Amino acid sequence: GDTSRPVAGATGGSYTPPTDGAYAVQYWVRVSNTLGTADSRAVIVTPWFARSTLVKQLIAGVVHGAGRWVVQGFSDNDYFSDDGATWSRTTTAVGGQSGGPVAWGNGIFVAADSDTVGALWVSSDGSTWRKIFVPGSSAGFTQVAYAGGYLFALGAEGKFATSVDGTNWTLRSVGSSVYLHDVAYGNDRYVMAAALTTHTSTDLSAWESFAVADGDIRISALSFGAGKFVAVGGANQGRIMTSTDGASWTVRYTSNSNGVHDVAFNGSRFAVSASDYLLVSRDGLDWRRLSLPETSVIASGAGRFLAVGNFAAWQSAADELLGPVITAQPTQQSVVAGEDATFRVTAVGGTLTYRWQKDGVDLSGATGATLTLTNVTAADAGLY
């Protein structure tokens, strides 16, 4: 049965669930005999629906914000949709002939314009846009993103700009002459990705640079979720890597082609767009491959994913019925009396609540992802 109720009539060794529902659903099976019962782990069934985007040119970007999806295409093929199924052309053509990636944050859409030095496009509704210029820019911006409270515009020579409101921008640099591809924020740091290097900072001013050990990676996109950064890309082969600090990376998936393009996290799961398939994962470590036509960009919003390629798009069912999953357990600690002890848990599953216990009893006020015991004594010993 699913995680909330038994499935009527599903009493055999196999079950084929419906795939036309509006939501992704978890299923598990209970096996019994005269001596007892055993429960399986939960598995997820997620319907994906074909969507027409009306876009007939190469796709540059997709994002969800203000309750709608926005797609940016080449040659002024720019569209928006409130449901992912019915699309309208934007009032203002955005990004020039080359198009541009698009991002959403702090109530503002922003799109890149690689055709014009220092130019960006901003909008509050995804339909009517205005062109702005970042003072002092010496090159075009080819990527935009939202991370850690800031809108980002990324470019060449290690240069990028940040803004809170989409109008006032500050030029910055990672200190290396690299072509910046994407940025994400998590675990109290910003991580910027170039093709063969990553760059980390806690304040956007002082940066550390790290070489990616595997020369076949060529990072193209970044995301953060479930307590870790996920990077995708590839030169000779497609790769998916994870890191908790942005410096040391572990390869989690290798494809037999170089077509691994983009990654998004929707609060419950990661999804990766690729050539002729999609990849999904709840923790960024174990990946499941779905056979779908090629998509080049992917975004999340309202609990769903929208993966867009040329001439078509695929939208997932919502994750509203998925239960939480702990992706990083608290670790056992031994501390000297008088010191502090901190326990952390990382979980996915949309809007989460937490309740810490000691020896099976709720701890008053302990309702966050972190539990800190200050000035510990012998009375604090126990199972948490």
N, C-alpha and C positions, 0 to 999 in steps of 0.2 A: 504494500500500500504506500501512498505518499506519506509525508511526515505528519499530516494532520488527521488522516482518517484511512480506514481500510478501503481497498478497491473491491467493489462487489464482484464476486465470481472469480477473482484472481487467486486460485487455490492450487495451481500447478507449478511445475518447475520452470515455466517460461511465461512471459507476459509481454504483449505488444501495446504500449500506451498510445493514446491519441496524440497527433502532432499538429492539430489545428487550433489549439487553445491560445488564449491571449497572454498566458503567463508561462514562464519556465517553472517546472515542478520537480521536486526531489522525490525519488522512489527508493524504497528499501524492501527487503523481503525477510520474513520471519520463518524459519524452518523448525519444525517441531517433531519430536517422537515421544515415546512413552517415558523417556528419561529426562526430558527437558526441552529447552528452546535455544536457538541461536539467531541473532540478527545480523544481517549484512550491513556493509557500509552503504551510505546513500549515494545514488547516482542521479544525475540531472538530465532531464529531457527539455531541450530548448527548441521550439519551432523557429525557423527563419523564413521570412516572407520576401518574395521578390517585389521590388519597388521600382517604378520608372521615375527617373529624375529629370527627364526632358533634356538633359545635357548631352550634346552630340560632339563634344570636343574633349580633349584630355582634362582630367580632373586635377585641380591643384590643392583643394582642401575642403574639409567638412567640419562643422562644429555644432553643438547644441547650446542654446542660451535663450533666455527670455521666453521659454516655452516653445521654441521653434528650432528647426534644423536649417542651417545655411550651408549651401554648396557653392564653391568658387571654381569656375572652369576657365579654360583658355578662350581667347577671342571673345571676351565679354559674355560668356555663358555662365551667368550667376543666378541662382535660384534660392527660394526659401519655401519651407513647408512647416505647418503646425502639427502634422501627424506622420510625416515620412512617406505618405502615399500620394497626396495631391500637392503639386508644386506650382509656384508662381514665379515669374521672372522678377528680379529685383528692379526697383524703380530706377536706381542708378547703376550703371555698369561699373564694375570694380576691378582694379588691378591691371588694367591695360591688356594688351594682346597676349602677354605671357601668363596672365592670371596670377594667383598668389594664394598661399595658405591663409587660413582664417582661424581666429581664436576668439574666446569669450571670457571675460572676467570683470569683476567690479561693475557689472551692469553695462558693459561696453563690448561690442564686437570690434575687432581690428583685423585688417587684411593687409598682406604684403603687396608691394608694387615694385617688382624687380626691374621694370622698364624705366623707372625714374629714380635718380639719385636722391636718397633721403626721404622718399615718399611713403606714406601709409594711408590707409583708408579707415575711417571709423564710423560706427553707426550704433544707434540705440535700439533699433528694431530689426536689423538684418536686411532691410529693403532699401531704405534711403541712406545714402552714404555721403560723406564729405572727405575730400582729400586734404591731408595735412603734411607738413614737412618737419623733420627733426633737424633743428639747427646744428650746423657743424658736421653733418654727415658727408662723407667723401665717397660713398658707394651705396648701391641699392640694398634694401633688406629683402632677403629671400625666404625667411621663416618667421612666424609669429607664434607666441605661446602664452599661456597663463600659468604662473607657478608662484607659490608662496606669497600671495597678495599682490603680485605685480604682473602687468602686461609686459611681454618681452617682444622686441624686434631684433632678429639675429642677422648677421651678415658675414662678410669676409674679414680677413686680417685680425681675427679675434675680437672684432668690434660688435657691440650690441647696445641697445637702448632699453630703458625701463620707464614705466609710467604707472601711476595709480588710477588716473582719470581718463587716459587715452588722448589727452590734449597736451599736457606738459610732460616732456620726455627728457631723460638724463642719459647722455652717452657714457658708455663704460667700455672696459676691455678686460679680457681674461689674461692679458700679458703675453700671449703667444700669437704668432701670425698664422692662424688656422681658420678654416671655413666652418662656422658654427652651424650645426644641424638641428639641435633641439635642446630643451632645458626642462628639468623637473625639480620639484622640491619635496623633501621628506627627510625624516630622521635628523631634523634641525640643520639641514644644509641644502644648498642649491647645487645641482649637478648639470654641467653643460657638456654636450657631446659634440665632438668633431668626428671626422672619419676614423682616425686611428688613435685619438686621445680623448680623455675625459678631464674635466676641470671642475674642482669643487671649491665652494666658498660658504661661509656662514653669514657674511655681511655684504656680498656683491662687490666688495672692494679688493680684499686680499684673496688671491686664487692660488690653488695648488694644481699642478698638471701631472697627469699619469698616462703612460703609454699603454694601449691595449695590447696584451701579450700576443694574441692571435692576429696575425696580419691579414687574415681572411675576413675579419669582422666587418669593417666599414660601417660604423653605426649610422643609421639614418633616422631613428626616432627613439624617444624615451618616454617612460611613464613611471609613476610611483603608486604603489598600493600594497596591501598585505604586508607592510613593514619592509618593503624592498623596492629597489629600482629595477626596471626591466628595460633592456636595450635590445633593439632589433636592427638587422641589416645584413650585409653579406657582400662578398666580392665573387669568389668562385662558388660558394655555397651560402645559403641562407642560414642565419644564426639567431638564436634568442639567448641572451645572457641575463644574469641577475647579480645584484650587488646590494649590500646594506649601507655602504659608505661612498659609493661612486668611484672608488679607487681600485679595489680588487674585484674582478668579475669572474663568474663561473658560467660556462656554456651549459644550457639546459636543453637545447633542441638544435638539431642540425638537419637541414633539408637537402635534397639532391638537386636543388636549383637555387639561383641567386635572387629569386623573387620574394623576399620578405620585406614588406614596405613600411608598415605603420603599426602602432600599438595604442590601445586605450584601456582604461580601467573604469568600471562603472559602480564601484563600491562593493561589488560581490565577486566579480570575475575580471580577468584580463581577456582581451581578444586581439588577435594579430591578423592584419590583412596581408595577403600573399598571392602569388601567381597560381590560379586555379584551385585555391583552397583558403580556408580560414583556420586559425588555431585558437583554442580557448583553454583557459586554465583558471582555477580558483586561487592557487597560491603562487603562480609564476614558476613553479618547479616542474610539475607534471602537465604535459600539454596533450590535447586531443585534437585531431585533424578532422575538419569537415570539408567535404568535396563541394565547392561552390565556384562559380565563374570568377575570374580574376577581379580583385578589387585593389585599388591603389591607396586609398585613405580610409580611416575609420575613426569614429568618435562615439562617445557615450552621452546619454541624457535620458532623464525620466526612467531610469532603470533599464534602458534598452541600449543596444548598439546599432549604429547605421554604418555599413561598409559600402563604399561607393567606388565604382569603376567607370569605364567608358560605356555609355548608353544604358546602364542599369545600376541598381543598388539592392542591397539585402539588409533587412531590418530584423532584429531578434525580438522574440517575445520578451515581455517585462520580467524582471527578476523579483517581483514583489512577493512571490510565494516561496522563495528560497530561504532556508534556515541558515543560521550563522555557522561559520567554520573557523576554528582556531588554527591559525597558520604558524604561530610561534608561541610555545608554551612558556610559562614562568620557569625559571631555573632555581634549583636548590642553592641555598647560601649558608655559609658559616661565617659569622662576624665576631669580632671582639666586643665584649660588653662595653656599652657606652657609645658604640658606633651606630650608624644608620644602615638599614637594609632596604633595598628597593626591589620589588618584583614587577615585571611587566608582562603583559599578554598582548598579542597581535591577533586580530580576527577580522574576517570579512563577512558581509551580509547586510549591506545597506545601513539603516539606522540601528545602532547597537546600544544596549544597556549592559552594565556590568554590576556584579555583586561579588565581593570578596568574602571569604569565610576563613575562620580559623577553627580547626578541629570540628568542622561541620556546622559551625554557628556563624551567622551573619555578623560582619564587623560594621558597626555604626558609621555611616558616612563614606564607606569604602565602595564607591560606585563609579570609579574611573578605570581606565586601562592600566593605570599604574598604582601600586600600593607601596607606600614608604613607611617604614617603622623607624621612628627616631629614638636615639639613645636607648638601644635595646638592652633588656635585662633577661634574666633566666625565665621570667614569667612570659616572655614573648616566644619562647620555644614552642614549636607545634607544627601542624600540617596546615598549609595555607593553599 
